[in-house]
Amino acid sequence: MSIGDAERAAQAGAVAETVCQCALPSWTANENLRSFLAGFLQQLEVEGSDIVNNRIAIDYILELTSGVTGRIVDACKAECQMRYAARLTYGNC
């Protein structure tokens, strides 16, 4: 490993540490979360009104993910994958 490689590795570590310190705040059940979910689900071409307009569904998402954005995104993507698999298996659901 050259000195340049070591410097780049040290800089990358410092950048990663800085990014980890800049965590987003956890979501709460409010209109901003509903808007985020609606927009994200729309991008995934999923009709999300049954989720976005359901207080129980919102509470469940927050409980499941602890309000962490990355976990919410992962949960939405998993839901989309399950719906897609169901369509392939059982037809139009």
C-alpha positions in Angstrom: 0.0 0.0 0.0 1.4 3.4 -1.0 1.3 6.5 1.1 -1.3 7.9 -1.3 -3.5 4.8 -0.8 -3.2 5.2 3.0 -4.2 8.9 2.8 -7.2 8.1 0.6 -8.3 5.3 3.0 -7.9 7.6 6.0 -10.0 10.3 4.2 -12.6 7.8 3.3 -12.8 6.6 6.9 -13.2 10.2 8.1 -16.0 10.8 5.5 -17.8 7.7 6.5 -17.6 8.6 10.2 -19.0 12.1 9.4 -21.9 10.6 7.4 -22.7 8.2 10.3 -22.9 11.2 12.7 -25.4 13.0 10.4 -28.3 10.6 11.0 -31.8 11.7 10.1 -34.3 12.1 12.9 -36.9 9.3 13.3 -40.2 9.7 11.7 -43.4 10.3 13.6 -47.0 9.7 12.6 -47.7 13.0 10.8 -48.5 14.4 7.4 -44.9 14.5 6.4 -44.6 10.8 6.8 -47.8 10.2 4.9 -46.5 12.4 2.1 -43.1 10.6 2.0 -44.8 7.2 1.9 -47.3 8.3 -0.8 -44.5 9.6 -3.0 -42.2 6.7 -2.4 -44.9 4.1 -3.1 -46.0 6.1 -6.2 -42.4 5.8 -7.5 -42.7 2.0 -7.0 -46.0 2.1 -8.9 -48.0 0.9 -5.9 -51.3 2.3 -4.9 -50.5 3.3 -1.4 -53.7 5.1 -0.3 -54.8 2.1 1.7 -51.6 2.4 3.7 -51.2 6.2 3.8 -54.7 6.9 5.0 -54.8 4.1 7.6 -53.7 5.2 11.1 -53.2 1.5 12.1 -50.9 0.9 9.1 -48.9 4.0 9.9 -48.5 3.0 13.5 -47.5 -0.5 12.4 -44.8 0.9 10.0 -43.4 3.1 12.8 -43.4 0.2 15.2 -41.8 -2.2 12.7 -39.1 0.3 11.6 -38.6 2.5 14.7 -39.2 5.4 12.4 -35.9 5.0 10.6 -36.0 6.1 7.0 -33.9 3.3 5.6 -36.0 0.7 7.3 -39.2 2.3 6.1 -37.8 2.2 2.5 -36.8 -1.4 3.0 -40.3 -2.3 4.3 -42.0 -0.6 1.3 -39.7 -2.3 -1.1 -40.4 -5.7 0.5 -44.2 -5.0 0.3 -43.8 -4.2 -3.4 -41.8 -7.4 -4.0 -44.5 -9.5 -2.3 -47.3 -7.9 -4.3 -45.4 -8.5 -7.5 -44.7 -12.1 -6.6 -48.4 -12.6 -5.8 -49.4 -11.2 -9.2 -47.0 -13.6 -10.9 -48.3 -16.5 -8.8 -52.0 -15.8 -8.5 -52.7 -13.4 -11.3 -53.9 -9.8 -10.9 -54.3 -9.2 -7.1 
